[in-house]
Amino acid sequence: MDMMKPSTKEDIQNGVVATSYGNIPSTTQKCAQGICIEVSLKLGCIVIFILASLCYINSINGSFVFDDTEAIVNNEDAKGKTPLNEIFFNDFWGTSLNHRSSHKSYRPLTILSFRLNSMFGGLNPTHFHLTNVLLHSICCTLSLIIFATLLKESRPRLSFVSAVIFSVHPVHTEAVSGIVGRADLLCGIFYFLSIYLYAKHLDAGSLTSFAGSMASCTVAMFCKEQGITVLGVIAVYDVIRSVSGTLNLGTIIKRRDILQRFCLIAVVGMALLYIRLSVMGSTGPPAFQRVDNPASFADSMMTRALSYNYIYSIHALLLVWPQWLCFDWSMGCIPLVKHVMDLRNLGSLFFWIVTFSAAFRALFSPSQRQRKFLTLGLALMAVPFLPATNIFFRVGFVVAERVLFIPVAGYCLVLVYGAEKLCAFFPSCRYSKLLILRCCLLSVVLTFGLKSFRRSLDWQDEGQLFLSGLKICPLNAKVHYNIGKNAADRGLRDVAIDRYEKALELNPDYDQAMNNLANLLKDLGRFQAAESWLLKAISVRPDFAAAWMNLGIVQALLRKHKEARMSYLTALSHRRKYPDCYYNLGNLYLELERYREAEEAFRNATLLQPTHVLAWTNLIVMLDNTGQSQRSQSTALEALTILPNEANLHFSLAGILGKQGQFKESERHFLSAIQLNPHSPIYHTNLGVLYHRWKKFQKAEQSYQRALSLDPQWKSAIENLKLLEKAKQK
């Protein structure tokens, strides 16, 4: 027979009252033993790791999609092209934190992980996706350890079921299958590690564990800002763990040990907040656009409040039943709730009724077990979600599945405890109800797992991802914009124009859609229409540098040289480091025969982007055509030291050397160009011209014939071949 240690007077004053269930398990404990099997922690970890990997194994074959392009492919920090220390001064997208256009998302350790991927595997998306799947599996394995630690299960039962549901939950798909979701995965790993070490600190009073917990929190925050909220979760856990009986502020205040730990946690939290605010730079918080988060820009406080509450209920719905998943929820996907009589307010009301009911039970339930489950579950759901609420600062999204990565853990705890309580609610027909509950839980796991597997297929390809968003958010202008952009990249101009026009129909102020539509119209020769759209774009966003540059290009094509020059200079005033704009400005000066200014513009382009091939090429050709052959040759050699494998530079230098009579050197560079690009008829034709002038007629004929084999209608090769035949007859 078990013996119960008597409670001391000090224990009673501190709110710690020993409780014994003897050898007679409660009804809920019996149900816990019935609705799920008992497994060893080691076996459970293996099962969870495999299950989490299987759900997203097909994402390994995916490519770079959506935000991956900007965060990795176009991010010099992620590709390792900048000094390592730069990642601590730039935002997640590679922009300086002091720049006014910076997103202010500070995740240097996530960028470091991208950098390591690039270092060992280049820009191979398979390596990036494989890393994400492994990190997700590790995080899910840690979730089992955390659940078992929080619930004090040496051989997991309820914690095992909770971890299984956490592993297969479809809302994780964006974080796992989208490579930029690694920020959430890394944050989740160190978030759970911080909780685990804090629990160990409470067990043994180890300062090392406490320091490890705070260090893990710091690492989590530098992976994603949400990581700092773990301090709130461990504070709640501390109270639940240390105080028995109904929770009240008076009991907590009397506990000096709790207050001491809270003070240390507060100091760490304030230090981390200070660091985070310090690195934000002198330009202040990020300047999001209205389309990113319409509710936060609403003039009416009532509209903002009603819309925010409805958005909270949507996030809660995605936890309970993640049927409607979309890569982007902005731009009209969820219209603003402007009136109290809007029926959507019923969803918000239901959400808050359930939330307050659960919170009341968590605080005042006579069952300590119920208080523990509900308090921990609600804390894990609510605290990590706080940065996304728009309460403390404006966020750049409406609904974001990735911000639910950690809150899913709290939902799993509440769901499994609910199943246990449901089992205990019906004292009769125990075996039949256990069978039904087991089938229900198994159905949830299978449904979630299959949904995750299917949803990860959508994330393999941008075209499929964007079309899937159209099913969920047909009123989202950004979805139509992305479908149009993807179609344009694949050469489907008509489809792209149709989607951009639809996006502008839904959002008449969509400046990026105007810019992209104008570029397509320009390529089709519809210069007047293109100019009209670009003028609208800059009227919507006067600091839109790309639109100003594209306007300059169109105006140059319309022979409006003065206006084009002003457009280019305006673009450069909004974005000083803009090599493409300098290149286009150089082309304008070249057309106007203002060669000194053209050279300066081309030089600026190559200074800002040394790999700008077109700027180098036009500069070399301009110098050669203006009689500066020696400077042209030295410029070509300078460019080749930076781009030794650029065929066009070898070709340009070969032409210069050929004019100077340096046939041998010219031949060498022509052959280098052909080796790098063997399918260019102009390369073979000009090599034939060199041989022709060099009196090597047989080689000249072979080069002309090779050019014609690549393009039978290549006029230059046909004419030069005729001239060669005449020369051979003399």
C-alpha positions in Angstrom: 0.0 0.0 0.0 1.4 3.4 -1.0 2.1 5.9 1.8 1.5 9.6 1.4 3.9 12.1 2.9 2.0 14.5 5.2 1.9 18.1 4.1 3.8 20.5 6.3 2.5 23.9 7.5 4.9 25.6 5.1 3.7 23.5 2.2 0.1 24.5 2.9 1.0 28.2 3.2 2.9 27.9 -0.2 0.0 26.3 -1.9 1.7 22.9 -2.2 -0.6 20.2 -0.9 0.4 16.6 -1.3 -2.2 14.5 -3.0 -2.4 10.7 -3.3 -4.5 8.6 -5.5 -3.3 5.4 -3.7 -3.5 2.3 -5.9 -6.9 3.2 -7.3 -6.6 5.0 -10.6 -9.2 7.7 -11.5 -11.7 7.2 -14.3 -9.8 9.6 -16.6 -6.5 7.8 -15.9 -8.2 4.5 -16.9 -9.4 6.1 -20.1 -5.9 7.5 -20.7 -4.6 3.9 -20.5 -7.3 2.9 -22.9 -7.4 5.5 -25.7 -3.7 5.2 -26.4 -1.0 2.6 -26.0 1.9 3.0 -23.6 5.3 3.2 -25.4 8.8 3.7 -24.2 10.2 7.2 -24.8 12.9 5.8 -27.2 10.5 3.9 -29.3 8.1 6.9 -29.3 10.8 9.2 -30.6 11.7 6.8 -33.4 8.0 6.4 -34.5 7.5 10.2 -34.4 10.6 10.9 -36.4 9.6 8.5 -39.1 6.0 9.6 -39.2 7.0 13.3 -39.5 9.4 12.5 -42.3 6.9 10.4 -44.3 4.3 13.2 -44.3 6.7 15.6 -46.1 9.0 13.2 -47.9 7.6 14.3 -51.3 8.6 17.9 -50.7 12.2 16.9 -51.1 11.7 17.0 -54.9 10.3 20.6 -54.8 11.9 23.7 -56.2 12.4 27.2 -54.9 8.8 28.6 -54.7 7.2 31.9 -53.7 9.3 33.7 -51.0 12.2 31.2 -51.4 13.3 33.1 -54.5 13.8 36.4 -52.7 15.0 34.9 -49.4 17.5 32.5 -51.0 18.1 32.7 -54.7 18.2 36.5 -54.8 19.8 36.9 -51.4 23.5 37.4 -51.5 23.7 36.7 -47.7 22.1 33.3 -48.1 24.3 32.4 -51.0 27.5 33.2 -49.2 28.5 36.0 -51.5 28.9 38.6 -48.7 31.1 38.6 -45.7 29.7 36.4 -42.9 29.2 39.4 -40.5 26.8 40.9 -42.9 24.0 38.5 -41.9 24.0 40.2 -38.5 23.3 43.7 -40.1 20.9 42.7 -42.8 17.3 41.6 -42.6 15.9 38.2 -43.6 15.8 39.3 -47.3 19.4 40.6 -47.5 18.5 44.3 -47.1 20.3 46.5 -44.7 18.3 47.0 -41.5 19.0 50.7 -41.8 17.4 50.9 -45.2 14.0 52.4 -45.2 12.6 49.5 -47.4 13.9 46.9 -44.9 11.3 44.3 -43.8 13.0 44.4 -40.3 12.7 40.6 -40.0 15.9 39.7 -38.1 16.8 36.0 -38.4 20.5 35.8 -38.8 20.8 32.1 -37.7 18.2 31.0 -40.2 20.2 32.8 -42.9 23.3 31.1 -41.6 21.7 27.7 -42.2 20.8 28.7 -45.8 24.4 29.8 -46.2 25.7 26.4 -45.0 23.3 24.7 -47.5 24.7 26.9 -50.3 28.3 26.2 -49.2 28.0 22.4 -49.3 25.4 21.9 -52.0 25.1 25.1 -54.0 21.6 26.4 -55.0 20.2 22.8 -55.3 16.7 23.0 -53.8 16.8 19.3 -52.9 19.4 19.9 -50.3 17.4 22.8 -48.8 14.2 20.8 -48.7 15.9 17.7 -47.2 17.3 19.9 -44.4 13.8 21.2 -43.7 12.3 17.7 -43.5 15.0 16.6 -41.1 14.6 19.7 -39.0 10.8 19.2 -38.8 11.3 15.5 -37.8 13.7 16.6 -35.0 11.3 19.2 -33.8 8.4 16.7 -33.7 10.6 14.3 -31.8 11.3 17.0 -29.3 7.6 17.7 -29.0 7.2 14.2 -27.6 9.9 14.8 -25.1 8.3 18.1 -24.1 4.8 16.6 -23.8 6.2 13.7 -21.7 8.1 16.2 -19.5 5.2 18.6 -19.0 2.7 15.7 -18.3 5.2 13.7 -16.2 4.9 10.6 -18.3 7.9 8.4 -18.1 6.3 6.0 -20.6 4.3 8.3 -22.9 0.6 7.7 -23.4 -1.3 11.0 -23.9 2.0 12.7 -24.8 2.6 10.2 -27.5 -0.8 10.8 -29.1 -0.3 14.6 -28.8 3.1 14.3 -30.5 1.6 12.1 -33.3 -1.1 14.7 -34.1 1.5 17.5 -33.9 3.7 15.6 -36.4 1.0 15.2 -39.0 -0.9 18.5 -38.6 -1.4 20.0 -42.1 -0.9 23.6 -41.0 2.9 22.7 -40.8 3.1 22.3 -44.5 4.1 25.9 -45.3 6.9 25.8 -42.7 8.2 22.4 -44.0 7.6 22.5 -47.7 8.4 26.2 -48.1 12.1 26.6 -47.5 11.8 30.0 -45.9 9.7 28.2 -43.3 13.0 27.0 -41.8 12.8 30.0 -39.6 9.8 28.4 -37.9 11.4 25.0 -37.7 14.6 26.2 -36.1 12.7 28.5 -33.8 10.5 25.5 -32.8 13.4 23.3 -32.0 15.0 25.8 -29.6 11.6 26.8 -28.3 11.0 23.3 -27.1 14.6 22.9 -25.9 14.1 26.0 -23.8 11.0 24.6 -22.2 12.7 21.2 -21.6 15.8 22.8 -19.9 13.6 25.0 -17.7 11.6 21.9 -16.6 15.0 20.3 -15.7 15.9 23.4 -13.7 12.7 23.2 -11.7 13.4 19.5 -11.1 16.9 19.8 -9.8 17.4 23.6 -9.2 20.4 23.5 -11.7 21.6 26.9 -12.7 23.2 25.3 -15.8 19.8 24.2 -17.0 18.3 27.6 -16.4 21.2 29.2 -18.3 20.7 26.7 -21.1 17.0 27.5 -21.2 17.7 31.2 -21.6 20.4 30.6 -24.2 17.9 28.4 -26.2 15.4 31.2 -26.0 18.0 33.6 -27.4 18.8 31.3 -30.2 15.2 30.7 -31.0 14.7 34.5 -31.2 17.6 34.9 -33.6 16.0 32.2 -35.8 12.6 33.9 -35.7 11.3 36.8 -33.5 8.5 34.6 -32.2 11.1 32.7 -30.1 11.2 35.3 -27.3 7.6 34.3 -26.4 8.9 31.1 -24.8 9.6 33.1 -21.7 5.9 33.6 -21.2 5.3 29.9 -21.7 7.9 28.8 -19.2 6.5 31.4 -16.7 3.1 29.8 -17.0 4.6 26.3 -16.6 6.5 27.5 -13.5 3.2 28.5 -11.8 1.4 25.3 -12.8 4.3 23.2 -11.7 4.9 25.0 -8.4 1.4 25.9 -7.1 -1.3 23.4 -6.3 -4.9 24.3 -5.8 -6.8 27.0 -7.5 -4.6 29.6 -9.1 -4.6 33.1 -7.6 -2.3 36.0 -7.6 -2.0 36.1 -3.8 -0.6 32.6 -3.7 2.0 33.4 -6.4 3.1 36.6 -4.7 3.8 34.6 -1.5 6.2 32.3 -3.3 9.6 34.0 -3.1 11.2 31.3 -5.3 8.7 31.9 -8.1 9.2 35.6 -7.9 13.0 35.3 -8.0 12.7 33.1 -11.2 10.3 35.6 -12.7 12.7 38.4 -12.1 15.5 36.6 -13.9 13.2 35.7 -16.8 12.1 39.4 -17.0 15.7 40.6 -17.1 16.5 38.2 -19.9 13.3 39.2 -21.7 14.1 42.9 -21.5 17.7 42.4 -22.6 16.5 40.5 -25.6 13.9 43.1 -26.5 16.6 45.8 -26.2 18.8 43.9 -28.6 16.0 43.3 -31.0 14.9 46.9 -31.0 18.5 48.1 -31.3 19.2 46.1 -34.5 16.1 47.5 -36.1 18.1 50.5 -37.2 17.4 54.2 -37.3 14.5 54.0 -39.7 12.1 52.6 -37.2 9.5 49.8 -37.7 8.8 48.3 -41.2 6.5 50.3 -43.4 4.0 47.7 -44.7 1.5 48.5 -47.4 -2.3 48.5 -47.0 -2.6 45.4 -49.2 -0.4 43.4 -46.8 -2.7 43.9 -43.8 -5.9 45.9 -44.7 -7.4 45.7 -41.2 -4.5 47.5 -39.6 -5.0 50.5 -42.0 -8.7 50.8 -41.4 -9.7 54.2 -40.2 -12.5 53.0 -38.0 -11.4 51.5 -34.6 -14.6 49.3 -34.7 -13.6 47.9 -38.2 -10.1 47.1 -36.9 -11.4 45.4 -33.8 -14.1 43.3 -35.5 -11.7 42.3 -38.3 -8.9 41.4 -35.9 -11.2 39.2 -33.9 -12.5 37.5 -37.0 -8.9 36.8 -38.1 -8.2 35.3 -34.7 -11.1 32.9 -35.2 -9.8 32.0 -38.7 -6.5 31.0 -37.2 -8.3 28.9 -34.5 -10.3 27.2 -37.2 -7.1 26.3 -39.0 -5.9 24.6 -35.9 -9.1 22.6 -35.4 -9.8 21.8 -39.1 -7.0 22.8 -41.5 -9.1 22.2 -44.7 -8.6 25.7 -46.1 -4.9 26.3 -46.6 -3.5 29.1 -48.8 0.0 30.4 -49.4 -1.2 34.0 -49.1 -4.3 35.5 -47.4 -3.8 39.2 -48.2 -5.5 41.5 -50.7 -9.2 40.9 -50.2 -9.0 37.2 -49.3 -10.8 38.1 -46.1 -12.9 41.3 -46.6 -13.0 43.7 -43.6 -15.7 43.2 -41.0 -17.2 46.8 -40.9 -20.5 46.3 -39.1 -21.7 44.6 -35.9 -24.5 43.0 -37.9 -22.0 41.1 -40.1 -22.7 37.4 -39.7 -19.0 36.6 -39.5 -19.1 38.2 -36.0 -20.9 35.0 -34.9 -17.7 33.1 -35.6 -15.7 35.6 -33.6 -18.2 35.4 -30.7 -18.1 31.6 -30.7 -14.3 31.7 -30.7 -14.2 33.9 -27.6 -16.9 32.0 -25.8 -14.9 28.8 -26.2 -11.6 30.6 -25.3 -13.0 32.2 -22.1 -14.7 29.0 -21.1 -11.4 27.1 -21.4 -9.5 29.8 -19.6 -12.1 29.8 -16.7 -11.7 26.0 -16.4 -7.9 26.3 -16.5 -7.9 28.8 -13.7 -10.7 27.6 -11.4 -11.3 23.9 -12.1 -11.2 21.8 -8.9 -9.3 19.2 -10.9 -5.5 19.8 -10.8 -5.1 17.6 -13.9 -7.6 19.6 -15.9 -6.0 22.9 -14.8 -2.6 21.6 -15.9 -3.7 20.4 -19.4 -5.8 23.4 -20.2 -3.4 26.0 -18.8 -0.4 24.5 -20.7 -2.4 24.0 -23.8 -3.8 27.5 -23.8 -0.4 29.0 -23.0 1.2 27.1 -25.9 -1.6 28.3 -28.2 -1.9 31.9 -27.1 1.6 33.1 -26.1 3.5 32.2 -29.3 0.6 33.8 -31.3 0.8 37.2 -29.5 3.3 38.8 -32.0 0.8 38.1 -34.8 -2.2 39.7 -33.1 -1.5 43.3 -34.3 -1.8 44.4 -30.6 1.8 45.4 -30.1 2.8 46.3 -33.6 1.5 46.0 -37.2 2.3 42.8 -39.0 2.7 42.3 -42.7 0.0 39.6 -43.2 -3.6 38.8 -42.6 -3.6 35.1 -41.9 -0.3 33.1 -41.8 -0.2 29.4 -41.3 3.4 29.5 -40.4 2.7 31.5 -37.2 0.7 28.5 -35.9 3.6 26.1 -36.0 4.1 26.2 -32.2 0.5 26.9 -31.2 -0.4 23.5 -32.8 1.4 21.9 -29.8 -1.1 23.5 -27.4 -4.0 22.5 -29.5 -2.8 18.9 -29.5 -2.6 18.9 -25.7 -6.2 20.2 -25.4 -7.5 17.9 -28.1 -6.1 14.7 -26.5 -7.2 15.8 -23.0 -10.7 16.4 -24.5 -10.7 12.8 -25.8 -9.7 11.5 -22.4 -12.5 13.5 -20.7 -15.0 12.4 -23.3 -14.0 8.8 -22.5 -14.6 9.4 -18.8 -17.9 11.2 -19.4 -19.7 7.9 -20.2 -19.1 5.4 -17.3 -20.9 2.6 -19.0 -20.1 0.8 -22.3 -16.4 1.4 -21.7 -15.1 -0.9 -24.4 -17.4 0.3 -27.1 -16.7 4.0 -26.4 -12.9 3.3 -26.3 -13.2 1.7 -29.7 -15.1 4.7 -31.0 -12.6 7.1 -29.5 -9.6 5.2 -30.9 -11.2 5.2 -34.3 -11.9 8.9 -34.1 -8.3 9.7 -33.1 -7.0 7.4 -35.8 -9.2 9.1 -38.3 -7.8 12.5 -37.3 -4.2 11.2 -37.6 -4.9 9.7 -41.0 -6.9 12.6 -42.3 -4.2 15.1 -41.2 -1.4 13.0 -42.4 -2.9 12.5 -45.9 -3.8 16.2 -46.1 -0.1 17.1 -45.2 1.2 14.7 -47.8 -1.2 16.1 -50.5 -0.6 19.7 -49.5 3.2 19.3 -49.7 2.7 18.3 -53.4 1.2 21.8 -54.0 4.4 23.3 -52.7 6.6 21.5 -55.1 5.8 23.8 -58.0 4.9 27.5 -58.1 2.2 27.0 -60.8 0.4 24.4 -58.7 0.8 26.3 -55.5 -0.7 29.5 -56.9 -3.6 27.6 -58.6 -4.4 25.9 -55.2 -4.6 29.4 -53.7 -7.2 30.4 -56.2 -9.5 27.7 -54.9 -9.4 29.1 -51.4 -9.1 32.8 -52.0 -10.6 33.7 -55.4 -10.9 37.3 -54.4 -7.2 37.6 -53.5 -5.6 39.9 -56.1 -2.1 38.6 -55.1 -3.0 35.1 -56.0 -4.0 36.2 -59.5 -0.8 38.3 -59.7 1.3 35.3 -58.8 -0.4 33.1 -61.4 0.2 35.8 -63.9 3.9 36.1 -62.9 4.4 32.4 -63.2 2.7 32.3 -66.6 4.9 35.1 -67.8 8.0 33.3 -66.7 6.8 30.3 -68.8 6.2 32.4 -71.8 2.4 32.3 -71.6 1.9 36.0 -72.2 -1.9 35.9 -72.9 -2.5 34.1 -69.6 -0.3 36.4 -67.8 -2.0 39.5 -69.1 -5.4 38.1 -68.3 -4.3 37.3 -64.6 -2.7 40.8 -64.2 -5.9 42.4 -65.4 -8.0 40.3 -63.0 -5.7 41.3 -60.2 -6.1 45.0 -61.1 -9.9 44.5 -61.3 -9.9 43.2 -57.7 -7.3 45.8 -56.5 -7.1 48.9 -58.7 -4.2 50.2 -56.7 -2.0 47.1 -57.2 1.2 48.8 -58.4 3.3 45.7 -58.9 0.6 44.2 -61.2 0.6 47.5 -63.1 4.4 47.3 -63.5 4.5 43.7 -64.7 1.5 44.2 -67.0 3.3 47.2 -68.5 6.5 45.1 -69.1 4.4 42.5 -71.1 2.7 45.2 -73.1 6.1 46.8 -73.9 7.4 43.4 -75.2 4.4 43.2 -77.4 5.1 46.7 -78.8 2.2 48.4 -77.1 4.3 51.2 -75.8 1.5 53.8 -75.2 -0.5 51.3 -73.1 2.6 50.3 -71.2 3.4 54.0 -70.4 -0.1 54.6 -69.2 0.1 51.7 -66.7 3.5 52.7 -65.4 2.3 56.3 -64.8 -0.5 54.9 -62.8 1.9 52.7 -60.8 4.1 55.7 -59.8 1.1 57.7 -58.9 0.1 55.0 -56.5 3.6 54.5 -55.1 5.8 57.5 -55.9 9.0 55.8 -54.6 8.5 52.7 -56.8 12.0 52.6 -58.3 11.4 49.7 -60.7 8.4 51.3 -62.2 10.3 54.6 -62.7 13.1 52.6 -64.5 10.6 50.7 -66.7 8.9 54.0 -67.5 12.2 55.3 -68.6 12.7 52.3 -70.9 9.2 52.8 -72.5 9.7 56.5 -72.9 13.1 55.9 -74.6 11.3 53.5 -77.0 8.8 56.3 -77.7 11.7 58.7 -78.4 10.8 60.8 -75.3 14.4 61.1 -74.4 14.2 64.0 -72.0 11.3 62.3 -70.0 13.2 59.0 -70.1 16.3 60.5 -68.6 14.2 62.1 -65.8 12.5 58.8 -65.1 15.9 57.0 -64.7 17.3 59.7 -62.4 14.1 59.6 -60.3 14.5 55.8 -60.0 18.1 56.3 -58.9 17.0 58.9 -56.3 14.8 56.2 -54.7 17.3 53.4 -55.0 20.9 54.5 -55.2 22.3 51.1 -55.7 20.4 50.1 -58.8 22.8 48.6 -61.5 20.1 47.8 -64.0 18.9 51.4 -64.0 22.5 52.7 -64.6 22.7 50.2 -67.4 19.5 51.5 -69.1 20.6 55.1 -68.5 23.9 54.3 -70.2 21.9 52.9 -73.2 20.0 56.2 -73.4 23.1 58.3 -73.3 24.6 56.0 -76.0 21.6 56.5 -78.2 22.0 60.3 -77.7 25.8 60.0 -78.5 26.7 61.4 -75.1 29.5 58.9 -74.8 31.2 60.3 -71.7 28.0 60.1 -69.7 27.2 56.7 -71.1 30.6 55.4 -70.0 30.0 56.8 -66.5 26.6 55.1 -66.3 28.0 51.7 -67.5 30.9 52.0 -65.1 28.5 52.6 -62.2 26.5 49.5 -63.2 29.6 47.3 -63.2 30.8 48.9 -60.0 27.6 48.0 -58.2 27.3 44.7 -59.9 30.6 43.4 -61.2 28.9 40.5 -62.9 26.6 42.7 -65.0 27.5 41.2 -68.4 25.3 43.5 -70.5 26.9 46.7 -69.0 30.4 45.3 -69.6 29.5 44.3 -73.2 27.9 47.7 -74.1 30.8 49.6 -72.6 33.3 47.5 -74.6 31.4 47.9 -77.8 30.9 51.6 -77.3 34.7 52.2 -76.7 35.5 50.2 -79.8 33.0 52.0 -82.0 34.3 55.4 -80.9 37.8 54.6 -81.9 39.2 53.8 -78.4 40.3 50.2 -79.3 43.0 50.1 -76.7 40.7 51.1 -73.9 38.1 48.7 -75.3 40.6 45.9 -75.2 41.7 46.7 -71.6 38.1 46.9 -70.5 37.3 43.5 -72.0 40.3 42.0 -70.3 39.2 43.6 -67.0 35.7 42.1 -67.4 37.2 38.7 -68.1 39.1 38.6 -64.9 35.7 38.9 -63.2 33.7 36.7 -65.6 36.2 34.3 -67.2 33.5 32.0 -68.4 31.3 34.6 -70.1 31.1 33.7 -73.8 29.9 37.2 -74.9 33.0 38.9 -73.4 35.3 36.5 -75.2 33.4 37.2 -78.4 33.6 40.9 -78.0 37.4 40.8 -77.2 37.9 38.5 -80.2 36.3 41.0 -82.5 38.5 43.8 -81.2 41.7 41.8 -81.6 40.7 40.7 -85.1 40.3 44.4 -86.2 43.8 45.0 -84.8 45.2 42.1 -86.9 46.0 40.0 -83.8 44.5 36.9 -85.5 46.0 34.3 -83.3 44.8 35.9 -80.1 41.4 36.7 -81.7 41.1 33.0 -82.8 41.8 31.9 -79.2 39.0 34.0 -77.8 36.5 33.1 -80.6 37.2 29.4 -79.8 36.7 30.1 -76.0 33.4 31.8 -76.8 32.3 28.8 -78.9 33.3 26.3 -76.3 31.2 28.1 -73.7 28.3 28.5 -76.1 28.6 26.2 -79.1 25.1 26.8 -80.4 25.4 30.5 -81.4 25.5 31.0 -85.2 27.0 34.5 -84.9 30.0 33.2 -83.0 30.8 30.7 -85.8 30.1 33.3 -88.5 32.5 35.8 -87.1 35.1 33.1 -86.6 34.7 32.4 -90.3 35.2 36.1 -91.1 38.4 36.0 -89.1 39.7 32.9 -91.0 38.5 34.6 -94.2 40.7 37.6 -93.6 43.5 35.4 -92.4 43.4 33.5 -95.7 42.5 30.2 -94.0 39.7 29.6 -96.5 39.0 25.9 -95.5 38.5 26.8 -91.9 36.4 29.8 -92.8 34.1 27.6 -94.9 33.8 25.1 -92.1 32.8 27.9 -89.7 30.2 29.3 -92.1 28.8 25.8 -92.7 28.6 25.2 -88.9 26.7 28.5 -88.5 24.2 27.4 -91.3 23.7 24.0 -89.6 22.6 25.9 -86.5 20.4 28.3 -88.5 19.9 27.6 -92.2 18.5 31.1 -92.7 21.4 32.9 -91.1 21.9 35.7 -93.7 25.4 36.8 -92.6 26.8 33.3 -93.0 25.1 32.9 -96.5 26.5 36.1 -97.8 30.0 35.5 -96.4 30.0 32.0 -97.9 29.3 33.5 -101.3 32.1 36.0 -100.9 34.4 33.2 -99.8 33.6 31.2 -103.0 34.5 34.3 -105.1 37.7 34.8 -103.2 38.7 31.1 -103.8 38.1 31.5 -107.6 40.6 34.4 -107.9 
